[in-house]
Structures are given as structure tokens and as C-alpha cells.
Amino acid sequence: MPDLISRALTRRTVRTAKPSRERTWKHLSPLLRLLILTQLISGIGFFAVLPFLAEHLGTVLGMAGWMVGFVLGLRTFSQQGLFVVGGALVDRYGVRPIVLAGCALRVAGFAWLGYAEQTWTVIGAVLLIGFAAALFSPAVESEVARQAVIREEEGHGSRTRVLALLSAAGQAGAFIGPLLGALLLTVDFRTTCLAGAAVFVLVLAGHVWLMPQHIPGRVRTRQRGGTRALLRNRSFLALCCAYGTYLLAYNQLYLALPDEVRRATGSQAALSWLFALSSLLVVCAQLPLTHWAGDRLGLRRSMIAGLLLIAAGFGVVAAALPAGWTGVAGLLPAAGYVVLLTLGQMLVVPAARAWVPDLAEDGRIGLYTGALSSVSGLIVLIGSSVTGSLLDLDLPPAVPWLILAAVPSLAVAILPSRSETVGGCGRGSVTSPVPARTQAA
């Protein structure tokens, strides 16, 4: 009898000792809370404008389809493509000054876009908005990743949970932003842009007040040679290319999806609801899905599953297009695409970001976080121009969607092995002694 009681108590203790699924937010440091709230609020300002940019360029300003695709790709490339610059600047100068500079440039960029009416002025505003994000986002993302690794090493759960919370915050902003933008568009596009600028004024003020001058454990890297080592890191570059195919697929929310919604309904009125569906899925399901994937899949298999789901989303639209459905029925394939793309995104994004510290050099997490997006941005720049041309050509409607389905499917083959690491940037950037040519950020 005592043995039975002992075994029962042991089983109960084991069950109690399992990782808690209490909300991660309650256990975050003030810095992590600030950064994640920043992701939420900046997402509101950004997505109040971006989903409606293609319609504004094509309908109001009269740009050709290939030019709209090029401008959207240029926006993504100037943001994602220059992340490597922003990441290197974060490593060199610290988080606070780079975040503040990015916020100020975003305010200027959105205000400029609201008044831009010629192609060159639109391109200038788009480049400024993108470069602002290239400063702002690597600073936030790399510090969240570094803090997530610290929490993991201290026994507070997987790093992917914090990164999933970051993604959920961004998508919550992406859920609220288009609804705000749709409301403001009843006035005009300029008002929407100025509202987006006002949001970043609030973010700037919050960081001036709350962001610490010095973040414990963060060092400024003065040594050169990081880019050369990065370009020789085949495993990291393979991860970048695979992540780039996801980003190209995500960019179709602003290029191929509006075209499909217009074909099905005759307008883009339903577009904001599809964006809301995507964001609501992330807000509601990101953390549970990340917990499930972390327990059963791991980083590499999470990315494989996510890329295949994204490919399936494009395949759903391609399979339905020959039927020529319109109205509510015509929106069902587009909704299926959005759901599958979003599920894939929820698997790919936290896994890719959590993988970066394992492949990065010590003290270079900002550079590597930025490079992940820079290589992806180059893929999007090329791919968006090609997609815009495909949509303009007189091809069977399913062909562009079949081509888009093939891209993430092929990316699965290039993912690196999970065992390939480069000395653990997460640990090194936290605990390594300060080199001779570094100083506190």
C-alpha cells in the first residue's frame, strides 16, 4: 500500500512538473513587454496603410500592373533587403538609438506617401518607409530573440514561445490596422497615411521615455569581418532562402490576392476581411500551435510543415479557378488560401527566428537577424516583379498560382540539417566576456 501511494504521488509530481502553459506574458521582463507592445502598435500603423497601397497605385495613380508589383517589391526589398544594414548598426550602436531613428524615419515616410502623386515621389516615400523598418525591426527582433535565449537558458521554457508571442502581437496589429485603414479610406488615402504617421509618433515617444540606455549583457561589436563569415555560412544562407520563399508567398496577400478578390467579387471590399481573418487566426492560434509544434516537431520539421501548408494554399486557388466561381462562393478559395498561408506562417516564422541564434556567430545576432530578412527581401523583389508580370499576361488563371505553389514546395529541399550550428550565438552574446574592441550598448 505505501508503494502504491508513493507511485501515485510520483505520477502527480511529474504531471505538476510539466512545462506550465500559463500565459507567457505574465513572466516576461519589462523590456520584453515593451518590445512586444511596440510590435503591436507599429503593426497597427503599418497595416492601416499597406493593404490599400496596390489599389491606390493602380486605380488612383494609374500605374501599370508590373509597376505596381515593382513598387511593392521595392518596398519589401528596401525594408527586408536593408535589414542586414540595420542589424549591423544595432550590433555596433545598440538598440535604443536605432529604434528611435527608425521611428522618426517612418513618420516622415508615411507623411510623404500621403502627398506623393508621381511615380518618383511614390518610390521615394516607399524607400524611406522601407529603410525605416530596416532600422526599427532588426533592433526589436534581435533583442527579443536574445532575451528569449536567455529565458530558455534560465529554464523558463522554449525560446519559440516568446518569438511566437512577438508574431502574435504583430498580427494583432495587422488585424486592427486594416480595419482602421478601411475606416479612414472613407475620407481619403492621405488621411490614412497621416494616421499611420501619428501611430509611429506614439511609438517614438514611448521609446524615448521607456527604452533603457543600457541593456544588461548587450555589447557593441567593433570588430569587422562578420559579413564575410556570414556569406560563407551555407547553412544560414539555406535557411534565408527557405524563409524567403515564405516571405514571397506572404507578399501575395498584397499582389495576387487583391487580383483574385476583384475577379471573384468585382471589387476589393472583401480584402480587409480576409486580412482580418489571417490576423485573427494568428492572434488566437499562434501560441497553442507553437506549443504543439515545439513538443512534437522541432524547428526544422516545423518549417517543412509550414512551407507545405503555404504551397497547399496556392494549390487550392489554382484548383478552383477553372470553375470560375464568383460572389461568396468565389471567395471561398481565397479564404482557403489565406487560412493555409497563415497556418504555414505560424509554423515558419517562430521556427526560423529561433533557429538564427544557433547559426550565428557570437555577438552578431543583429547582423544575422537582419541578413535573414535581407536575403528574403531580394527574393521578394525579384519574385514580385515576376508575379506582377504573370498576372498581367494572358495566361490561364490557374498558372500563376501553380507556379507560386511550386516555390515553397521546392524550398523544403534546401533546409539545413538541425544539427548544423555555429557555436551558439544565443549563449555567446549573453555570457561571453567583452572583447577588447567592444563596449556596453
C-alpha positions as CSV (number, residue, x, y, z in Angstrom):
1,M,0.0,0.0,0.0
2,P,2.7,2.5,0.8
3,D,4.3,1.7,-2.6
4,L,1.0,2.4,-4.4
5,I,0.7,5.7,-2.6
6,S,4.3,6.6,-3.4
7,R,3.9,5.8,-7.1
8,A,0.7,7.8,-7.2
9,L,2.4,10.8,-5.6
10,T,5.3,10.4,-8.1
11,R,2.9,10.5,-11.1
12,R,1.2,13.5,-9.7
13,T,4.6,15.3,-9.1
14,V,5.6,14.5,-12.7
15,R,2.4,15.9,-14.1
16,T,2.8,19.0,-12.0
17,A,6.4,19.4,-13.2
18,K,5.4,19.6,-16.8
19,P,6.1,22.9,-18.5
20,S,3.4,25.4,-17.5
21,R,1.1,26.7,-20.2
22,E,0.2,29.8,-18.3
23,R,0.3,32.9,-20.4
24,T,3.9,33.7,-21.2
25,W,3.2,37.4,-20.9
26,K,2.9,37.3,-17.1
27,H,6.5,36.1,-16.8
28,L,8.2,38.5,-19.2
29,S,10.7,41.2,-18.3
30,P,9.6,44.9,-18.7
31,L,12.0,45.2,-21.7
32,L,10.4,42.2,-23.5
33,R,6.9,43.6,-22.7
34,L,7.9,47.0,-24.2
35,L,9.3,45.4,-27.4
36,I,6.3,43.2,-27.9
37,L,3.9,46.1,-27.3
38,T,6.0,48.0,-29.8
39,Q,5.4,45.3,-32.4
40,L,1.6,45.5,-31.7
41,I,1.3,49.3,-32.1
42,S,3.7,49.6,-35.0
43,G,1.7,46.8,-36.8
44,I,-1.5,48.9,-36.4
45,G,0.2,51.9,-38.0
46,F,1.8,49.9,-40.8
47,F,-1.2,47.8,-41.8
48,A,-3.6,50.7,-41.8
49,V,-1.8,51.8,-45.0
50,L,-0.1,48.9,-46.7
51,P,-3.1,46.6,-47.7
52,F,-4.6,49.5,-49.7
53,L,-1.4,50.7,-51.4
54,A,-1.7,48.5,-54.5
55,E,-5.3,49.7,-55.2
56,H,-4.2,53.3,-54.7
57,L,-1.3,52.9,-57.1
58,G,-3.2,51.1,-59.8
59,T,-6.6,52.8,-59.6
60,V,-5.9,56.4,-58.3
61,L,-2.5,56.9,-59.7
62,G,-3.0,54.7,-62.8
63,M,0.2,52.6,-62.6
64,A,0.6,49.5,-64.8
65,G,0.5,46.1,-63.1
66,W,4.2,45.4,-63.5
67,M,5.0,48.8,-61.9
68,V,2.6,48.2,-59.0
69,G,4.4,44.8,-58.5
70,F,7.8,46.5,-58.7
71,V,6.9,49.2,-56.2
72,L,5.5,46.7,-53.7
73,G,8.6,44.5,-54.2
74,L,10.8,47.6,-53.9
75,R,9.1,48.5,-50.6
76,T,9.7,45.0,-49.3
77,F,13.3,44.9,-50.6
78,S,14.2,48.4,-49.1
79,Q,12.8,47.0,-45.8
80,Q,13.9,43.4,-45.8
81,G,16.9,43.9,-48.1
82,L,18.4,46.5,-45.8
83,F,17.7,44.6,-42.6
84,V,21.4,43.4,-42.7
85,V,22.5,47.1,-42.5
86,G,20.1,47.8,-39.7
87,G,21.2,44.6,-37.9
88,A,24.9,45.5,-38.2
89,L,24.1,49.0,-36.9
90,V,22.3,47.5,-33.9
91,D,25.3,45.4,-33.1
92,R,27.5,48.5,-33.3
93,Y,25.5,51.2,-31.7
94,G,22.9,49.4,-29.5
95,V,19.1,49.0,-29.6
96,R,17.8,52.4,-28.4
97,P,19.3,54.8,-31.0
98,I,18.4,52.5,-33.9
99,V,14.8,52.1,-32.8
100,L,14.4,55.9,-32.3
101,A,15.9,56.6,-35.7
102,G,13.6,54.0,-37.4
103,C,10.5,55.5,-35.8
104,A,11.4,59.1,-36.9
105,L,12.0,58.0,-40.5
106,R,8.7,56.0,-40.5
107,V,6.8,59.1,-39.5
108,A,8.4,61.1,-42.4
109,G,7.9,58.3,-44.9
110,F,4.2,57.9,-44.2
111,A,3.6,61.6,-44.3
112,W,5.4,61.8,-47.6
113,L,3.5,58.9,-49.1
114,G,0.2,60.7,-48.3
115,Y,1.2,63.6,-50.6
116,A,3.1,61.6,-53.3
117,E,1.3,61.7,-56.7
118,Q,4.1,61.0,-59.2
119,T,6.0,57.7,-59.7
120,W,9.3,59.0,-58.4
121,T,7.8,60.6,-55.3
122,V,5.9,57.3,-54.5
123,I,9.2,55.4,-54.9
124,G,11.0,57.9,-52.7
125,A,8.4,57.6,-49.9
126,V,8.3,53.8,-50.2
127,L,12.1,53.6,-50.0
128,L,12.0,55.8,-46.9
129,I,9.3,53.7,-45.2
130,G,11.2,50.5,-46.0
131,F,14.6,51.8,-44.7
132,A,12.9,53.0,-41.5
133,A,11.7,49.4,-40.9
134,A,15.2,48.2,-41.8
135,L,16.4,50.1,-38.8
136,F,13.5,49.5,-36.5
137,S,12.6,45.8,-37.0
138,P,16.1,44.2,-36.6
139,A,16.6,46.1,-33.4
140,V,13.3,44.8,-31.9
141,E,13.5,41.3,-33.3
142,S,17.2,40.6,-32.5
143,E,16.8,41.8,-28.9
144,V,13.6,39.8,-28.4
145,A,15.5,36.7,-29.8
146,R,18.5,37.4,-27.5
147,Q,16.2,37.8,-24.5
148,A,14.3,34.6,-25.5
149,V,17.5,32.6,-25.5
150,I,18.4,34.0,-22.0
151,R,15.0,32.9,-20.7
152,E,15.4,29.4,-22.3
153,E,18.9,29.0,-20.7
154,E,17.4,30.1,-17.3
155,G,14.8,27.3,-17.6
156,H,11.7,29.5,-18.4
157,G,10.6,27.5,-21.4
158,S,11.4,27.3,-25.1
159,R,12.5,30.4,-26.9
160,T,9.9,29.8,-29.6
161,R,7.2,30.8,-27.1
162,V,8.5,34.3,-26.8
163,L,9.0,34.6,-30.5
164,A,5.5,33.3,-31.1
165,L,4.2,36.0,-28.8
166,L,6.1,38.6,-30.9
167,S,4.5,37.2,-34.0
168,A,1.0,37.2,-32.4
169,A,1.5,40.8,-31.3
170,G,2.5,41.8,-34.9
171,Q,-0.5,40.0,-36.3
172,A,-2.8,41.6,-33.7
173,G,-1.6,44.9,-35.2
174,A,-2.2,43.5,-38.7
175,F,-5.8,42.7,-37.6
176,I,-6.6,46.1,-36.2
177,G,-4.7,48.1,-38.8
178,P,-6.7,47.2,-42.0
179,L,-9.9,47.8,-40.2
180,L,-8.7,51.3,-39.1
181,G,-7.4,51.8,-42.7
182,A,-10.7,50.9,-44.3
183,L,-12.5,53.3,-42.0
184,L,-10.0,56.1,-42.8
185,L,-10.3,55.4,-46.5
186,T,-13.8,56.7,-46.4
187,V,-12.1,60.1,-46.2
188,D,-9.1,59.5,-48.5
189,F,-5.7,57.7,-48.7
190,R,-3.8,60.7,-47.5
191,T,-5.7,60.7,-44.2
192,T,-4.9,57.0,-43.8
193,C,-1.1,57.7,-44.3
194,L,-1.2,60.6,-41.8
195,A,-2.9,58.4,-39.2
196,G,-0.1,55.8,-39.8
197,A,2.5,58.5,-39.2
198,A,0.7,59.5,-36.0
199,V,0.9,56.0,-34.6
200,F,4.7,56.0,-35.1
201,V,4.9,59.3,-33.3
202,L,3.3,57.5,-30.3
203,V,5.8,54.6,-30.6
204,L,8.7,57.1,-30.8
205,A,7.5,58.9,-27.7
206,G,7.1,55.6,-25.8
207,H,10.7,54.5,-26.6
208,V,12.2,57.9,-25.7
209,W,10.5,57.5,-22.3
210,L,10.8,53.8,-21.5
211,M,13.7,52.2,-23.5
212,P,16.8,51.8,-21.2
213,Q,20.0,53.5,-22.3
214,H,21.9,50.3,-21.5
215,I,20.6,46.7,-21.8
216,P,22.4,44.3,-19.5
217,G,24.5,41.7,-21.4
218,R,24.3,43.6,-24.7
219,V,27.6,44.6,-26.2
220,R,28.6,46.8,-29.1
221,T,30.6,44.9,-31.6
222,R,33.5,46.9,-33.1
223,Q,35.3,44.0,-34.9
224,R,34.9,43.7,-38.7
225,G,34.7,40.6,-40.8
226,G,31.2,39.5,-39.8
227,T,29.7,39.8,-43.3
228,R,32.5,37.7,-44.8
229,A,31.9,34.9,-42.3
230,L,28.1,35.2,-42.9
231,L,28.5,34.7,-46.6
232,R,30.5,31.5,-46.0
233,N,27.8,30.1,-43.7
234,R,26.0,27.8,-46.1
235,S,23.5,26.5,-43.5
236,F,22.4,30.0,-42.6
237,L,22.1,31.1,-46.3
238,A,20.0,28.0,-46.9
239,L,17.7,29.0,-44.1
240,C,17.5,32.5,-45.5
241,C,16.4,31.2,-48.9
242,A,13.8,28.9,-47.5
243,Y,12.5,31.8,-45.4
244,G,12.5,34.0,-48.5
245,T,10.1,31.7,-50.2
246,Y,7.7,32.1,-47.3
247,L,8.0,35.9,-47.5
248,L,7.4,35.9,-51.3
249,A,4.2,33.8,-50.6
250,Y,3.1,36.2,-47.9
251,N,3.7,39.2,-50.2
252,Q,1.0,37.8,-52.5
253,L,-1.6,39.0,-49.9
254,Y,-0.9,42.4,-51.4
255,L,-0.5,41.4,-55.1
256,A,-2.1,38.2,-56.2
257,L,-4.9,38.1,-53.6
258,P,-6.3,41.5,-54.4
259,D,-6.4,40.5,-58.1
260,E,-8.3,37.3,-57.2
261,V,-10.8,39.1,-54.9
262,R,-11.5,41.6,-57.7
263,R,-12.1,38.7,-60.1
264,A,-14.5,37.0,-57.7
265,T,-16.5,39.9,-56.5
266,G,-15.8,42.9,-58.8
267,S,-14.2,44.9,-56.1
268,Q,-11.7,44.7,-53.2
269,A,-14.3,45.4,-50.5
270,A,-13.7,41.8,-49.0
271,L,-10.0,42.2,-48.9
272,S,-9.9,43.8,-45.4
273,W,-12.0,41.0,-44.1
274,L,-9.5,38.4,-45.4
275,F,-6.7,40.3,-43.8
276,A,-8.7,40.3,-40.6
277,L,-9.2,36.6,-40.9
278,S,-5.5,36.0,-41.2
279,S,-4.6,38.2,-38.3
280,L,-7.3,36.8,-36.1
281,L,-6.1,33.3,-36.7
282,V,-2.6,34.3,-35.6
283,V,-3.8,36.1,-32.5
284,C,-6.0,33.1,-31.4
285,A,-3.9,30.1,-32.5
286,Q,-0.2,31.2,-32.6
287,L,0.7,30.3,-29.1
288,P,-1.1,27.0,-28.9
289,L,0.2,26.0,-32.3
290,T,3.8,26.9,-31.2
291,H,3.5,24.9,-28.0
292,W,2.2,21.9,-30.0
293,A,4.9,22.2,-32.7
294,G,7.6,22.7,-30.1
295,D,6.6,19.5,-28.3
296,R,6.3,17.3,-31.5
297,L,8.1,18.8,-34.5
298,G,11.1,20.9,-33.6
299,L,12.5,23.8,-35.7
300,R,13.3,22.0,-39.0
301,R,10.1,20.0,-39.2
302,S,8.0,23.0,-38.2
303,M,9.4,24.8,-41.2
304,I,8.8,21.9,-43.6
305,A,5.2,21.6,-42.4
306,G,4.7,25.4,-42.7
307,L,6.1,25.6,-46.3
308,L,4.0,22.7,-47.5
309,L,0.9,24.3,-46.0
310,I,1.7,27.5,-47.9
311,A,2.1,25.6,-51.1
312,A,-1.3,23.9,-50.5
313,G,-2.9,27.3,-50.1
314,F,-1.8,28.4,-53.6
315,G,-2.9,25.0,-54.9
316,V,-6.4,25.5,-53.5
317,V,-6.9,28.6,-55.6
318,A,-5.3,27.1,-58.7
319,A,-7.7,24.0,-58.4
320,A,-10.8,26.2,-58.0
321,L,-10.1,28.8,-60.7
322,P,-11.2,26.7,-63.7
323,A,-14.7,26.5,-62.2
324,G,-15.0,30.3,-62.5
325,W,-16.9,30.8,-59.2
326,T,-18.0,34.3,-58.3
327,G,-19.6,36.1,-55.4
328,V,-19.5,34.5,-52.0
329,A,-18.6,31.1,-53.5
330,G,-15.8,32.7,-55.5
331,L,-14.2,34.0,-52.2
332,L,-14.0,30.5,-50.7
333,P,-10.8,29.5,-52.5
334,A,-9.2,32.9,-51.5
335,A,-10.3,32.3,-47.9
336,G,-8.8,28.8,-48.0
337,Y,-5.5,30.3,-49.3
338,V,-5.4,32.8,-46.5
339,V,-6.1,30.2,-43.8
340,L,-3.4,27.8,-45.2
341,L,-0.9,30.6,-45.7
342,T,-1.5,31.8,-42.2
343,L,-1.1,28.3,-40.6
344,G,2.1,28.0,-42.6
345,Q,3.3,31.4,-41.4
346,M,2.6,30.4,-37.7
347,L,4.9,27.5,-38.1
348,V,7.7,29.0,-40.3
349,V,8.2,32.4,-38.7
350,P,8.9,31.5,-35.0
351,A,11.0,28.5,-36.1
352,A,13.2,30.5,-38.5
353,R,13.7,33.3,-35.9
354,A,14.5,30.7,-33.2
355,W,17.0,29.0,-35.5
356,V,19.1,32.1,-36.2
357,P,20.9,32.2,-32.8
358,D,22.2,28.7,-33.4
359,L,23.7,29.5,-36.8
360,A,25.1,33.0,-35.9
361,E,28.5,34.0,-34.7
362,D,28.9,35.2,-31.1
363,G,28.0,38.9,-30.8
364,R,26.5,39.1,-34.3
365,I,22.8,38.3,-33.7
366,G,21.7,41.6,-35.0
367,L,23.7,41.1,-38.3
368,Y,22.3,37.6,-38.7
369,T,18.7,38.6,-37.8
370,G,19.0,41.4,-40.4
371,A,20.5,39.1,-43.0
372,L,17.7,36.6,-42.7
373,S,15.3,39.3,-43.9
374,S,17.8,40.9,-46.4
375,V,18.2,37.7,-48.5
376,S,14.4,37.2,-48.2
377,G,13.9,40.7,-49.4
378,L,16.0,40.1,-52.5
379,I,13.9,37.0,-53.3
380,V,10.7,39.1,-52.9
381,L,12.0,41.9,-55.1
382,I,12.7,39.5,-58.0
383,G,9.7,37.3,-57.3
384,S,7.1,40.2,-57.0
385,S,8.1,41.7,-60.4
386,V,7.8,38.2,-62.0
387,T,4.4,37.6,-60.3
388,G,3.2,41.0,-61.4
389,S,4.2,40.2,-65.0
390,L,2.5,36.8,-64.8
391,L,-0.7,38.4,-63.6
392,D,-0.6,40.8,-66.5
393,L,0.0,38.1,-69.1
394,D,-2.9,36.4,-70.9
395,L,-2.3,33.1,-69.2
396,P,-4.8,30.6,-67.9
397,P,-5.8,32.0,-64.5
398,A,-4.5,28.9,-62.6
399,V,-1.0,29.1,-64.0
400,P,0.5,31.9,-61.8
401,W,-1.0,30.2,-58.7
402,L,0.5,26.8,-59.7
403,I,3.9,28.5,-60.1
404,L,3.6,30.1,-56.7
405,A,2.7,26.7,-55.2
406,A,5.8,25.2,-56.6
407,V,8.2,27.7,-55.0
408,P,7.7,26.8,-51.2
409,S,7.5,23.1,-52.1
410,L,11.0,23.2,-53.7
411,A,12.3,25.2,-50.7
412,V,11.8,22.3,-48.4
413,A,14.7,20.5,-50.1
414,I,17.3,23.2,-49.2
415,L,16.6,23.5,-45.5
416,P,19.8,22.8,-43.5
417,S,20.1,20.0,-41.0
418,R,19.1,20.9,-37.5
419,S,22.4,19.7,-36.2
420,E,24.4,22.4,-38.1
421,T,25.2,25.2,-35.7
422,V,27.9,27.8,-35.3
423,G,28.9,27.9,-31.7
424,G,25.6,29.2,-30.2
425,C,25.2,32.9,-30.7
426,G,22.5,33.0,-28.1
427,R,24.8,31.9,-25.3
428,G,27.9,33.7,-26.6
429,S,26.1,37.0,-27.0
430,V,24.9,36.8,-23.4
431,T,27.8,35.4,-21.4
432,S,31.0,35.9,-23.4
433,P,33.5,38.4,-21.9
434,V,33.6,41.8,-23.6
435,P,36.3,41.7,-26.4
436,A,38.9,44.3,-26.5
437,R,37.1,46.3,-29.2
438,T,33.6,46.2,-27.7
439,Q,31.7,48.3,-25.2
440,A,28.4,48.2,-23.5
441,A,25.4,49.2,-25.7
